[in-house]
C-alpha cells in the first residue's frame, strides 16, 4: 500500500535516529495511513487517508 495520504499529501520523512552516545543512524518516520471507503465527488471510492485527516473531518466516510 502507498504510504501517501490522498487528502493532504503526507508522506514518509527521513531523518537521523540519535542514540544516547550521539551516534547517528538513518531512520524513516511513517505516517499512520488507513485505507477507508469514502465519498469523493459523490462517488464511493477507496482512498488512503492519514488518521489526522480522518479525525478532523476532511474525509466523509461511507456508513
Secondary structure, DSSP 8 states (H G I E B T S, - for coil): ---S-TTT----EEEEEE-TT--EEEEEE---EEEEEEEETTEEEEEEEEHHHHHHT-S-B--
